[in-house]
Amino acid sequence: MGALVTLDLPSDSPMLGLPWIITFGPLGDVDEWEPVVCGPYERPHALALAEAVVAEEQLMAVVEPLLPALSAEEIRSEIAAAQIAAVDEATQVDQADLYGDFEDIIDEELDAAADEAGRGEPTVPPTEAELRAGFRRIAEILTAKGS
């Protein structure tokens, strides 16, 4: 069994409506090959496909949103936001108490509970027809962006 990594987003996050990609790569350092990137998919389809693949293979699957940008400036803005978030996170770690942060403990407990809850039946991967319908919906989203 492999590993699936994705963002933990609130149910009202606008990122949930974006197209999502899956990057498959080796789980450990022993294997060395170029990652395979698939998509775009709707998020539920991406998660189901990734789960189906890693359930049977020793692979890492990263499911993440695809941010359709319409200009170089929009891309620069996203990069700047990611850099600021990384600095903020590093500052929080540096300022953490010797005994840790109570919220970190809660997050670890929630993660453990989510891991336990996720050990049920694997999600059934979408059919080709469901994926094609998702592709059409993604195309509509991408062509409507900025209109």
Summary of the structure (lengths in Angstrom):
residues: 147
radius of gyration: 17.8
end to end distance: 43.4
largest distance: 53.2
contacts: 334
relative contact order: 0.16
helix: 49%
strand: 16%
